[in-house]
Amino acid sequence: MKFVVTVDRDEDGVYVAECAAIPGCVSQGNTEKEALDNIKDAIRQCLEVRAERGMPLTVATYEVDIAV
């Protein structure tokens, strides 16, 4: 499976990665690479827990255009 993740640097300099398709699926790392590696593990674990609980694995995500 492929997922879109976002990576942002917080005020403490820690990289925070989030997978919007899986509510609550967030991880972090000291580098962008570490955050990406960690979110992969988090995604696997979140999918496992959601499957065990009979929850949908993901929620719908959409890309929208906004004029700025």
Secondary structure, 3 states (H helix, E strand, C coil): CCCCCEEEECCCCCEEEECCCCCCCEEEECCHHHHHHHHHHHHHHHHHHHHHCCCCCCCCCCCCCCCC
